[in-house]
Each structure stands twice: as C-alpha cells, then as structure tokens.
Amino acid sequence: MPDESLPLVLHTRVVTGFGGGPDKTILNSPRYLRERGYRSVCAYMHPPEDVGFEAVIKRGERAGALVLSVPDRGALDWGVVRQLRDYCRAQGVAIWHGHDYKSNALGLWLRRSCPMKLVSTVHGWGVQDTRRTRLYYAIDRFCLKRYDQVICVSEDLYRKCESFGVKPHRLSLVANAIDLDEFRRLPDHARTPECITVGALGRLSAEKGFHHLIRAVAELVRAGVQCRLVIGGEGAERRHLEQLIEDLGCEESVQLLGQVHDVVGFFSGLDFFVLSSIREGLPNVVLEAMAMQVPVVATRIAGVPHLIEHQVHGWLVEPDSMEALKAGIAALLGSRDLQRDLVANARERIESHYSFAARMDKIAAIYDKF
C-alpha cells in the first residue's frame, strides 16, 4: 500500500522552549506507526519568537518525524484554529491525537468541520493550584469525556479519568516506554570514585521538586559526603533555583546544566539518578535511567510505584520532602551490593515491560478500533 494512502494521524501539542518528556514519545511515534499502517505528523503550537522550538524541530529530524510549526500568540489566536483546520481538510486527517488541554479543546472544535476521530494521551497535570490551572483542568475534563479514545500513561491518571466520567470502553492504560537500543549502558563506562555524581533531568518547574533535591544534596555535602548534583533542563524556575543555590552556598556542588542534548552521555556520567517530582504521570527519564543501569531514587508518585518495586528496581521515597530524598540517597550510598542488584533488576524490568515497539503495538490497536 502506498504511504500516501495510509490513514493520517495528527499529533498535537503546545510547547515552549525545548519541549519536555511527552515529546520523546510523540516524536518517536511516526517511524513506528508507519510499520503499523499509519502516517503521522507532529503539529506543535509554540510562541512565534521562541528560539527553543528549533531544538524540537531538530529532535524531530533525528527521529524521522515530520514537525508542523503552528505559531501561537495566545488563547484567542484564531490563526491557530485556521491553520490547523486548513491542514486537517487539505491532508484528510483521519485521527486527531491531542496531548494537552488546548490540543484537546481544538480537536473537539475542529471535528465540527473536519470528519476525524479524536484520541488524547493524558500525560499528567501540573502541581500549581491557580485560577488558570483550575480552568485548564476543567476544560480538559470537558473535552476528554467527549473524545473517542483516551490513553493514560499511569494507573492513577486512569482512575482520575474514570472519576470524572470518561467511559471505560473509551479508556486505555498504556505506559510510557523507551527505545531499548538507544538507552543501553556503554561498555567502557567508568565513574569517578572520588566524588559521587547525583543527577536529575527535566523541565525546571515547580512540580519537579528540584528545590527539595538541591537542599538534600547541600545537607549531604555539609555532612561530609563527597557528592555533587547536576540538573539538566530549562524552565521558568531557573532563577528561583539559582537563588536557592546561592542562598545555600552550594555553588561548587550543585550545577544547573541547561538543556541536555546528549541524554545518553548525561546518564553515563551519573552514579545515581533522582526523580524528585511532586506530581508526574510515568516519567520517561526514570525509564531511561533504569535502562542505562543507573541506580534510581524516586518519589512514590503516580505510575512510579507500579514501575519500581522498592529495594528491587530502585529506592522509593515520599514526595514533597527534602528529608526523604536525603535519606534515600544516603541509603544507596551505603551499599554497593544493593546498587548492583537494583540496576540489574531495573534493566530486566524495562526490557520485559517497557519497550517502545510494544507500546506502539498498543497505540496502533487503539487506532484500529476506528
């Protein structure tokens, strides 16, 4: 069957800067979907002057994904509606696959004039409780109840969607996954024993809990532990985190790296990976660290306890607590045997349950329902 005759899936998402975890899944999807009978394009709404969006385009090129740029000047930019409507009509989009509240709202609106099925992946909701975020959440609830299929990346998100009225026959649980060939421990990897490197990776935003992690590492260093913290990523909290580092006087032991382009290289330089998030779905970065056989300390949130059994695949701690993070890092520091067992079990867990190819089989099966 010629490629152009395959049904077209349009992934849609709002993005600022360099993007985030969901973009790994979105941009990797097209090449897998082609093998399963679907064409796909990744449409990104972004601020017109956002120089960081160029990084999303380059990530798409590396993944073999076609990225459609949709300049977005705000909530009432009808140019966005027109561009996406015209694209859906001209290209004959068969499936609209939204990845956030605005994409979901646009899909619902555009279906009135474009005959297409609606699918959404729920990646999670932010931690900040403001009038604006409550409005966004209300819009998302309204839309998701009217979508043909809703995919949740963790069990808690699945239950949440059930609770506000998404019908069970329209709801699926499909966990995040990764390309196992890409995330593999380098054979010549060696870490420096003199100073332990603790790492974290993600958007610099409040729900990531990096302020707790910085305080935890600062206290460990003051207690005489030879360790340092490197945090990769950019975001709105950068200035606050920089001020916190200065206030704590830990500039020599804590470093904000900015955007990390070589993620495999980043993980290869770590002795431990820490997920300090207060709220998440199922973070790709934890899957990647486990696949790279880096010992993981993670907060007990959302889909994480389903992924990691405590003291079997990693070390779980309570969220929103500096003390819990400090204790978790200290616990792993104290046992190399435990570290060795955890990383072996973690890699096996990812290989057996979280391959990207298996995930895309499930996504294609959902599309096939139409």
LOLO-268324 format. One record per residue: residue in one letter; x, y, z of N, C-alpha, C in turn. Coordinates in steps of 0.001 Angstrom, whole numbers, padded with zeros to 6 digits, always signed. Example, Ala and Ser with C-alpha at 12.3 -4.5 7.8 and 13.67 -1.06 7.14 Angstrom:
REM residues 2
A+013190-005690+007800+012300-004500+007800+013200-003300+007800;S+012850-002250+007080+013670-001060+007140+012900+000030+007870;
This chain:
REM residues 370
M+000854-001201+000000+000000+000000+000000+000886+001245+000000;P+000667+002164-000962+001469+003400-000985+001318+004165+000320;D+002410+004813+000719+002414+005514+002003+001315+006565+002087;E+001058+007291+000974+000082+008368+000987-001339+007871+001208;S-001573+006579+000984-002917+006051+001166-003190+005605+002596;L-002169+005638+003435-002356+005248+004824-003117+006331+005583;P-003935+005958+006579-004624+006962+007399-003607+007889+008076;L-003954+009175+008135-003043+010171+008707-003440+010508+010141;V-002478+010360+011055-002645+010744+012459-001938+012077+012668;L-002646+013038+013257-002027+014329+013575-001861+014434+015087;H-000614+014306+015550-000299+014542+016962-000256+016045+017189;T-000886+016534+018249-000919+017971+018517-000532+018242+019960;R+000261+019308+020129+000729+019645+021478+001183+021105+021513;V+000976+021751+022649+001516+023087+022902+002887+022925+023547;V+003870+023679+023069+005222+023532+023605+005870+024901+023719;T+006688+025075+024741+007535+026260+024867+008965+025794+025098;G+009908+026552+024616+011309+026204+024815+011676+024909+024114;F+012409+024073+024827+012973+022859+024248+012037+021661+024320;G+010838+021849+024875+009918+020732+025000+010137+019965+026287;G+009497+018800+026399+009586+018012+027631+009478+016532+027362;G+009178+015773+028425+009126+014319+028333+008165+013782+027290;P+006915+014300+027206+005985+013765+026209+006493+013848+024777;D+007372+014816+024506+007857+014971+023133+008731+013804+022697;K+009361+013133+023644+010126+011936+023290+009199+010892+022690;T+008043+010713+023317+007072+009752+022824+006467+010205+021505;I+006072+011478+021433+005418+011999+020231+006340+011907+019017;L+007580+012361+019161+008493+012431+018020+009023+011060+017609;N+009033+010110+018522+009472+008764+018163+008358+007938+017525;S+007109+008389+017665+005972+007586+017212+005895+007386+015699;P+006129+008422+014864+005876+008249+013419+006573+007068+012773;R+007850+006850+013086+008544+005763+012387+008013+004397+012799;Y+007496+004286+014019+006895+003030+014458+005496+002862+013866;L+004760+003953+013749+003402+003875+013207+003403+003512+011727;R+004413+003937+010996+004485+003575+009578+004464+002062+009395;E+005196+001365+010270+005248-000092+010189+003921-000732+010582;R+003037+000057+011202+001762-000478+011696+000567+000084+010922;G+000850+000706+009774-000219+001091+008870-000745+002501+009005;Y+000043+003418+009600-000415+004798+009765+000689+005788+009413;R+000297+006859+008703+001172+008025+008585+000925+008920+009787;S+001895+009736+010155+001660+010673+011258+002532+011907+011118;V+001978+013017+011598+002660+014308+011608+002525+014873+013012;C+003562+015578+013472+003574+016151+014820+003392+017668+014710;A+002206+018153+015085+001899+019583+014998+002128+020226+016362;Y+003002+021231+016391+003342+021902+017641+002931+023363+017605;M+002087+023745+018573+001765+025151+018782+002818+025749+019706;H+003410+026868+019300+004525+027441+020051+004547+028950+019878;P+005107+029700+020843+005238+031151+020681+006050+031472+019427;P+005613+032442+018642+006278+032721+017350+007772+033011+017460;E+008184+033689+018526+009591+034086+018653+010385+033160+019580;D+009872+031981+019838+010522+031055+020766+011679+030347+020064;V+012913+030781+020364+014089+030199+019695+014305+028753+020105;G+013777+028371+021270+013944+026995+021728+013232+025988+020852;F+012231+026436+020096+011470+025495+019270+012336+024854+018197;E+013401+025519+017825+014310+024944+016829+014847+023590+017311;A+015033+023458+018620+015516+022193+019168+014483+021084+018970;V+013193+021424+019077+012137+020431+018846+012170+019964+017392;I+012354+020913+016468+012438+020563+015046+013613+019620+014792;K+014753+019925+015407+015938+019076+015206+015735+017693+015807;R+015058+017634+016972+014754+016329+017557+013855+015524+016621;G+012918+016213+015993+012053+015544+015036+012824+015008+013841;E+013761+015788+013338+014586+015353+012208+015378+014105+012563;R+015961+014102+013774+016750+012936+014192+015878+011696+014331;A+014618+011898+014727+013705+010766+014919+012978+010373+013636;G+013175+011141+012569+012474+010849+011334+011024+011276+011355;A+010694+012295+012155+009318+012768+012294+009132+014091+011558;L+008002+014231+010887+007663+015490+010245+007008+016397+011280;V+007599+017576+011513+007098+018523+012505+006422+019688+011792;L+005172+019952+012168+004417+021080+011636+004439+022207+012657;S+005017+023354+012266+005095+024520+013148+003798+025310+013069;V+003203+025575+014261+001966+026350+014339+002210+027518+015297;P+002623+028678+014795+002844+029840+015675+001572+030185+016446;D+001721+030376+017753+000571+030547+018645+000799+031781+019519;R-000046+032767+019359+000109+034034+020100-000741+034095+021361;G-001379+032992+021723-002167+033004+022949-003490+032295+022793;A-004279+032328+023865-005509+031552+023934-006504+031927+022841;L-006535+033181+022417-007535+033644+021454-006939+033895+020070;D-005889+033154+019716-005267+033303+018405-006019+032440+017394;W-006916+033066+016638-007706+032321+015659-006860+031872+014478;G-005661+032418+014339-004760+031938+013300-004392+030474+013510;V-004289+030061+014765-004001+028663+015092-005140+027778+014605;V-006370+028193+014910-007542+027417+014511-007590+027278+012993;R-007374+028399+012288-007447+028370+010826-006362+027474+010229;Q-005132+027600+010742-004038+026798+010179-004300+025307+010365;L-004723+024923+011566-004968+023509+011829-006202+023006+011078;R-007245+023843+010991-008437+023448+010223-008084+023215+008758;D-007341+024160+008181-006975+024035+006771-006096+022814+006539;Y-005194+022545+007486-004314+021386+007336-005127+020089+007398;C-006029+020003+008358-006843+018794+008506-007678+018542+007260;R-008246+019602+006695-009058+019455+005485-008209+019063+004275;A-007093+019765+004089-006260+019535+002909-005599+018157+002917;Q-005178+017719+004113-004452+016454+004215-005357+015272+004536;G-006604+015548+004840-007530+014458+005168-007158+013732+006441;V-006891+014492+007504-006514+013874+008776-007617+012924+009244;A-007232+011697+009543-008199+010684+009982-008332+010637+011495;I-007201+010871+012195-007183+010778+013663-006446+011984+014223;W-007117+012715+015067-006501+013829+015810-006076+013270+017157;H-004771+013354+017468-004260+012802+018725-003699+013949+019559;G-004494+014429+020515-004088+015543+021362-003270+015101+022554;H-002436+016030+023040-001552+015702+024162-001597+016731+025284;D-002567+017643+025269-002739+018604+026360-004127+019233+026227;Y-004491+020067+027205-005857+020586+027252-006212+021412+026019;K-005276+022263+025548-005583+023122+024408-005738+022297+023132;S-004861+021318+022947-004982+020430+021793-006302+019679+021833;N-006693+019240+023019-007956+018516+023150-009152+019409+022820;A-009104+020665+023291-010198+021598+023009-010269+021907+021511;L-009124+022111+020878-009110+022406+019451-009638+021229+018642;G-009247+020019+019029-009736+018843+018312-011255+018733+018359;L-011808+018996+019546-013264+018923+019714-013965+019976+018851;W-013378+021156+018795-013955+022240+017990-013840+021935+016495;L-012676+021471+016057-012436+021270+014634-013189+020073+014071;R-013558+019129+014932-014298+017979+014429-015649+018393+013837;R-016131+019556+014223-017398+020035+013679-017316+020246+012176;S-016114+020574+011688-015953+020812+010261-015000+019835+009582;C-014332+018983+010375-013385+018011+009825-013768+016621+010343;P-014184+015715+009483-014595+014379+009945-013394+013537+010365;M-013076+013536+011644-011927+012779+012139-012240+012225+013524;K-011556+011157+013877-011680+010573+015202-010744+011300+016166;L-011147+011329+017439-010386+012062+018446-009787+011124+019475;V-008471+011222+019652-007724+010447+020644-006907+011427+021474;S-006786+011177+022771-005916+012002+023616-005069+011112+024507;T-003830+011510+024699-002991+010884+025723-002895+011836+026909;V-003238+011327+028082-003140+012104+029324-001773+011828+029935;H-000919+012837+029917+000444+012699+030447+000533+013145+031908;G-000481+013861+032389-000465+014363+033761-000834+015830+033784;W-001104+016319+034975-001469+017718+035147-000499+018379+036114;G-000280+019671+035946+000676+020411+036768+000274+020463+038228;V+001234+020834+039081+001026+020836+040526+000487+022171+041041;Q+000652+023249+040277+000260+024568+040775-001260+024715+040780;D-001805+025143+041913-003245+025309+042064-003579+026797+041959;T-003834+027252+040744-004186+028640+040496-005514+028683+039747;R-006074+029874+039648-007342+030014+038906-007173+029536+037470;R-006021+029856+036872-005785+029462+035479-005679+027947+035339;T-004895+027296+036222-004739+025848+036092-006048+025117+036390;R-006866+025656+037291-008177+025036+037550-009073+025143+036318;L-008971+026273+035609-009732+026424+034376-009258+025431+033317;Y-007936+025305+033167-007389+024354+032192-007858+022935+032491;Y-007833+022576+033765-008234+021230+034163-009715+021003+033859;A-010542+022013+034103-011977+021903+033811-012211+021729+032309;I-011465+022483+031493-011574+022347+030034-011190+020935+029611;D-010099+020422+030183-009632+019087+029822-010666+018021+030196;R-011244+018136+031383-012279+017175+031797-013446+017184+030809;F-013892+018386+030442-014997+018518+029498-014667+017829+028176;C-013453+018066+027675-013061+017514+026375-012885+016000+026421;L-012179+015520+027429-011853+014100+027473-013104+013228+027518;K-014136+013697+028170-015390+012927+028233-016046+012796+026857;R-015632+013617+025918-016229+013621+024586-015288+013065+023518;Y-014124+012591+023925-013176+012013+022980-013506+010547+022723;D-013122+010077+021530-013405+008690+021155-012562+007700+021953;Q-011300+008049+022191-010411+007206+022976-009483+008085+023806;V-009269+007699+025063-008380+008413+025977-007348+007421+026501;I-006083+007777+026355-004967+006919+026766-004303+007554+027982;C-004136+006792+029040-003469+007267+030255-002143+006547+030415;V-001119+007276+030872+000219+006682+030985+000479+006075+032351;S-000453+006233+033283-000282+005629+034610-001649+005294+035195;E-001646+004387+036176-002897+003920+036760-003646+005028+037487;D-002926+005930+038157-003616+006994+038880-004321+007945+037916;L-003718+008204+036747-004379+009035+035746-005602+008322+035159;Y-005498+007025+034999-006629+006224+034526-007800+006341+035495;R-007504+006182+036777-008571+006281+037784-009155+007691+037830;K-008303+008693+037651-008771+010076+037656-009746+010315+036500;C-009395+009821+035320-010284+009985+034169-011599+009235+034377;E-011527+008061+034964-012756+007333+035309-013637+008145+036242;S-012996+008794+037217-013749+009501+038254-014517+010696+037710;F-014014+011333+036648-014765+012467+036125-015568+012124+034868;G-015750+010829+034593-016778+010446+033638-016355+009914+032296;V-015059+009648+032070-014668+009013+030812-015131+007556+030861;K-015886+007129+029859-016457+005786+029836-015361+004729+029709;P-015487+003616+030444-014444+002581+030423-014097+002069+029028;H-015087+001952+028127-014790+001418+026795-014010+002420+025938;R-013891+003657+026414-013099+004664+025698-011748+004920+026375;L-011443+004179+027405-010277+004471+028244-009280+003320+028177;S-007991+003661+028004-006931+002649+027951-005752+003084+028810;L-005068+002111+029376-003834+002348+030121-002673+001848+029278;V-001846+002780+028811-000664+002433+028016+000515+003216+028593;A+001382+002536+029295+002506+003194+029970+003496+003754+028961;N+004244+004764+029374+005356+005248+028559+006371+004138+028352;A+007207+004301+027355+008214+003282+027047+009380+003958+026335;I+010461+003205+026130+011657+003784+025503+012248+002823+024492;D+013097+003376+023639+013840+002594+022654+015014+001924+023378;L+014933+000623+023502+015935-000101+024296+017326-000077+023666;D+017380+000029+022353+018692+000078+021693+019393+001409+021940;E+018610+002476+022072+019198+003796+022301+019731+003937+023722;F+018979+003427+024689+019360+003594+026090+019950+002288+026622;R+021244+002194+026434+021979+000995+026848+023295+001443+027457;R+023658+000828+028573+024896+001196+029275+026104+001028+028367;L+026952+002041+028329+028137+001987+027484+029138+000990+028055;P+029709+000116+027216+030584-000936+027725+031859-000433+028379;D+032357+000720+027942+033603+001248+028504+033354+002291+029575;H+032117+002305+030102+031764+003344+031076+032477+003124+032410;A+033007+004199+032947+033639+004149+034276+033359+005459+034990;R+032929+005358+036233+032631+006561+037003+033811+006917+037905;T+033897+008201+038224+034985+008679+039067+034663+008418+040525;P+035491+007650+041245+035159+007278+042615+035332+008400+043633;E+036129+009429+043305+036445+010448+044297+035209+011248+044722;C+034300+011474+043790+033120+012287+044092+031905+011675+043420;I+030880+011399+044201+029656+010807+043693+028856+011865+042918;T+028410+011504+041719+027599+012420+040920+026144+011979+040949;V+025314+012849+041489+023870+012639+041524+023263+013491+040418;G+022347+012929+039648+021783+013674+038533+020271+013681+038530;A+019711+014711+037912+018275+014823+037689+018075+015495+036336;L+016946+015227+035725+016717+015717+034371+015241+016034+034199;G+014942+017238+033724+013542+017592+033500+013353+019098+033386;R+012147+019475+033045+011806+020896+032957+011930+021535+034340;L+012507+022719+034392+012672+023419+035664+011348+024089+036029;S+010467+023304+036648+009152+023796+037052+008843+023275+038441;A+007849+023880+039074+007597+023628+040493+007313+022171+040793;E+006564+021485+039895+006155+020111+040202+007306+019119+040170;K+008471+019537+039654+009622+018628+039594+010331+018498+040946;G+010064+019397+041876+010624+019267+043218+012121+019438+043307;F+012729+020140+042351+014188+020289+042365+014672+021090+043573;H+013828+021949+044114+014236+022718+045301+014504+021784+046479;H+013695+020722+046604+013948+019741+047667+015252+018986+047421;L+015490+018617+046168+016703+017853+045840+017957+018679+046085;I+017928+019937+045718+019082+020809+045948+019382+020915+047439;R+018345+021100+048239+018540+021171+049695+019081+019853+050245;A+018584+018739+049726+019025+017423+050206+020511+017216+049945;V+020947+017520+048737+022364+017340+048395+023228+018324+049172;A+022746+019546+049344+023509+020532+050121+023742+020031+051542;E+022731+019412+052138+022891+018888+053501+023850+017698+053539;L+023794+016834+052529+024729+015709+052469+026168+016199+052367;V+026380+017225+051547+027726+017784+051397+028197+018382+052720;R+027319+019105+053419+027677+019684+054718+027992+018590+055744;A+027377+017414+055565+027630+016302+056481+028899+015542+056135;G+029595+015991+055080+030871+015370+054735+030831+014379+053598;V+029675+014195+052956+029573+013272+051821+030183+013935+050586;Q+031087+013228+049924+031726+013748+048714+030798+013506+047521;C+029911+014460+047264+028985+014296+046152+028658+015640+045532;R+028150+015590+044329+027709+016798+043636+026422+016482+042893;L+025665+017511+042596+024380+017370+041913+024420+018116+040591;V+023998+017438+039514+023855+018091+038210+022406+017936+037768;I+021791+019037+037383+020400+019034+036946+020347+019529+035512;G+019826+018698+034619+019685+019072+033226+018272+019542+032932;G+018149+020606+032131+016836+021094+031759+016731+022599+031902;E+015704+023152+031294+015425+024578+031377+013972+024781+031790;G+013650+026001+032239+012269+026274+032596+012119+027520+033441;A+010868+027781+033811+010519+029028+034489+011116+029149+035884;E+011482+028032+036504+012001+028061+037876+013507+028286+037948;R+014148+028479+036826+015610+028558+036846+016114+029645+037798;R+015559+030836+037710+016055+031926+038564+015852+031616+040044;H+014721+031027+040377+014475+030665+041779+015483+029613+042264;L+015771+028640+041404+016723+027602+041787+018144+028168+041903;E+018502+029067+041001+019813+029710+041086+019945+030498+042391;Q+018862+031173+042770+018887+031937+044017+019000+031012+045214;L+018313+029883+045152+018392+028905+046238+019811+028368+046378;I+020444+028046+045271+021822+027549+045298+022751+028589+045925;E+022542+029845+045556+023364+030918+046123+023101+031074+047617;D+021835+031046+048022+021482+031201+049430+022077+030082+050283;L+022126+028872+049722+022662+027724+050459+024188+027666+050407;G+024792+028488+049551+026244+028488+049429+026793+027202+048841;C+026032+026576+047938+026470+025281+047398+026777+025364+045898;E+027282+026496+045463+027580+026687+044042+028595+025677+043512;E+029512+025225+044368+030535+024293+043906+030024+022858+043805;S+028916+022559+044467+028424+021179+044489+027110+020980+043739;V+026488+022053+043295+025230+021950+042550+025351+022756+041273;Q+025019+022125+040159+025151+022783+038862+023877+022599+038045;L+023356+023696+037488+022247+023653+036539+022846+023654+035138;L+022689+022579+034411+023379+022394+033139+022687+023061+031965;G+021416+023433+032125+020661+023880+030967+020189+022683+030162;Q+019770+022957+028928+019244+021888+028092+020315+020844+027790;V+019966+019574+027945+020885+018470+027685+020512+017837+026344;H+021425+017854+025403+021163+017287+024080+021618+015830+023999;D+022687+015493+024689+023188+014112+024709+022697+013443+025996;V+021489+012917+025948+020885+012336+027152+021619+011067+027574;V+022001+010244+026607+022730+009011+026932+024057+009353+027615;G+024759+010356+027090+026007+010795+027715+025785+011327+029116;F+024665+012031+029307+024332+012557+030633+024180+011410+031635;F+023375+010410+031297+023174+009280+032204+024469+008506+032449;S+025321+008453+031421+026565+007696+031548+027509+008293+032586;G+027345+009586+032871+028217+010241+033843+027689+010243+035257;L+026568+009556+035500+025945+009594+036824+026257+008355+037654;D+026332+008563+038961+026370+007447+039910+024965+007116+040409;F+024115+008142+040501+022717+007961+040902+021843+008911+040095;F+020621+008467+039847+019617+009351+039267+018506+009537+040290;V+018031+010781+040425+016976+011063+041392+015784+011709+040696;L+014618+011131+040888+013364+011765+040493+012777+012391+041752;S+012718+013712+041785+012237+014420+042973+010827+014979+042790;S+010154+014591+041728+008877+015197+041353+007806+015047+042427;I+006976+016068+042505+005822+016069+043400+004603+015512+042673;R+004558+015741+041361+003471+015208+040542+004019+014884+039162;E+003669+013712+038645+004076+013257+037315+003046+012242+036825;G+003214+011776+035594+002477+010627+035112+003374+009413+035295;L+004024+008997+034213+005077+007988+034287+006280+008573+033565;P+007266+009084+034308+008355+009860+033693+009266+009018+032809;N+009468+009485+031578+010401+008818+030677+011810+008782+031247;V+012190+009823+031984+013568+009890+032473+013889+008750+033433;V+012900+008280+034173+013137+007145+035067+013337+005870+034261;L+012517+005687+033220+012703+004538+032339+014103+004548+031728;E+014549+005731+031305+015850+005852+030665+016988+005550+031641;A+016891+006056+032859+017919+005792+033861+017987+004297+034187;M+016826+003664+034315+016794+002229+034607+017399+001426+033465;A+017073+001816+032229+017638+001116+031075+019145+001292+030997;M+019637+002460+031429+021071+002752+031422+021788+002172+032626;Q+021045+001487+033480+021590+000834+034675+022268+001821+035630;V+021557+002939+035839+021950+003916+036849+021015+003735+038047;P+021527+003557+039257+020653+003393+040424+019707+004581+040581;V+018448+004288+040888+017408+005316+040912+016826+005486+042310;V+016742+006748+042748+015942+007142+043902+014771+007941+043331;A+013541+007567+043675+012385+008225+043061+011279+008433+044079;T+010551+009520+043901+009400+009787+044762+008262+008830+044409;R+007501+008478+045431+006421+007497+045299+005160+008214+044782;I+005146+008483+043469+004041+009239+042877+003496+008505+041657;A+002225+008712+041382+001570+008302+040136+001977+006890+039724;G+002552+006747+038510+002883+005427+037991+004203+004878+038457;V+004945+005633+039261+006286+005193+039660+006268+003910+040512;P+005393+003783+041534+005389+002539+042317+005018+001300+041501;H+004272+001493+040421+003971+000358+039542+005202-000045+038744;L+006035+000931+038408+007265+000671+037658+008363+000108+038554;I+008528+000712+039722+009638+000380+040620+009112-000261+041895;E+009525-001471+042145+009278-002082+043448+010417-001662+044381;H+010045-001139+045535+011033-000601+046464+012077-001645+046838;Q+013339-001260+046712+014503-002086+047029+014656-003294+046105;V+013898-003305+045004+014070-004336+043979+014575-003712+042680;H+013896-002668+042217+014311-001971+040991+014872-000578+041273;G+014662-000080+042477+015111+001256+042850+014704+001540+044279;W+014934+002776+044720+014620+003173+046098+013526+004241+046062;L+012384+003955+046675+011255+004880+046664+011202+005691+047952;V+010841+006974+047810+010713+007859+048965+009403+008642+048840;E+008958+009218+049932+007735+010004+049917+007977+011335+049189;P+006981+011836+048463+007163+013082+047703+007098+014326+048569;D+007579+015424+048011+007488+016748+048629+008218+016796+049971;S+009392+016108+050037+010141+016045+051292+011640+016032+051020;M+012326+017061+051480+013775+017100+051367+014409+015992+052192;E+013880+015768+053386+014451+014747+054272+014355+013353+053653;A+013235+013060+053003+013068+011750+052386+014067+011547+051255;L+014290+012574+050448+015270+012470+049365+016675+012265+049914;K+017010+013011+050929+018337+012885+051542+018547+011476+052079;A+017550+010948+052767+017664+009600+053336+017770+008541+052244;G+017028+008733+051150+017082+007764+050064+018442+007728+049392;I+019009+008892+049117+020344+008945+048511+021373+008332+049458;A+021272+008664+050724+022217+008128+051718+022122+006616+051813;A+020898+006085+051715+020710+004635+051817+021432+003909+050683;L+021335+004428+049471+022010+003779+048348+023516+003973+048405;L+023951+005119+048896+025385+005355+049036+026049+004305+049908;G+025285+003782+050857+025864+002886+051846+026016+001446+051421;S+025546+001076+050197+025608-000338+049815+025837-000509+048327;R+027057-000865+047956+027346-001125+046545+026677-002418+046073;D+026530-003395+046961+025843-004633+046590+024391-004346+046217;L+023749-003492+047005+022370-003129+046706+022296-002395+045370;Q+023213-001475+045125+023227-000758+043852+023329-001730+042678;R+024223-002710+042805+024433-003682+041725+023167-004498+041453;D+022497-004909+042524+021268-005685+042356+020150-004843+041748;L+020031-003605+042195+018959-002736+041699+019087-002492+040200;V+020300-002195+039721+020432-001853+038302+020218-003078+037408;A+020618-004245+037870+020376-005460+037084+018872-005734+036980;N+018186-005617+038107+016736-005843+038106+016004-004772+037290;A+016495-003540+037368+015848-002436+036656+015938-002634+035143;R+017105-002997+034649+017264-003214+033204+016346-004337+032727;E+016282-005406+033491+015414-006530+033112+013955-006106+033094;R+013577-005256+034049+012191-004771+034121+011838-003949+032878;I+012737-003083+032457+012487-002256+031282+012426-003128+030021;E+013343-004062+029900+013364-004920+028716+012082-005741+028583;S+011550-006202+029693+010398-007108+029645+009054-006386+029588;H+008984-005104+030011+007683-004441+030113+007578-003066+029449;Y+008692-002442+029060+008614-001042+028642+009339-000759+027334;S+009249-001659+026369+009849-001400+025066+008904-000521+024240;F+009475+000383+023473+008675+001321+022692+007892+000605+021594;A+008477-000434+021004+007778-001175+019952+006491-001802+020486;A+006575-002384+021698+005376-002993+022294+004329-001928+022599;R+004775-000751+023047+003831+000336+023320+003106+000756+022049;M+003842+000873+020948+003228+001317+019704+002292+000270+019121;D+002516-001002+019431+001533-002032+019070+000188-001727+019721;K+000232-001305+020984-000998-000993+021717-001669+000269+021171;I-000860+001268+020823-001425+002506+020262-002083+002213+018922;A-001411+001455+018066-001993+001122+016763-003281+000322+016922;A-003319-000546+017923-004541-001326+018167-005704-000416+018556;I-005406+000671+019274-006454+001654+019624-006933+002372+018358;Y-006013+002783+017508-006401+003410+016240-007234+002453+015389;D-006872+001170+015436-007567+000174+014609-009042+000028+014980;K-009426+000481+016165-010839+000399+016578-011736+001241+015672;F-011129+002225+014978-011905+003112+014117-012062+002541+012710;
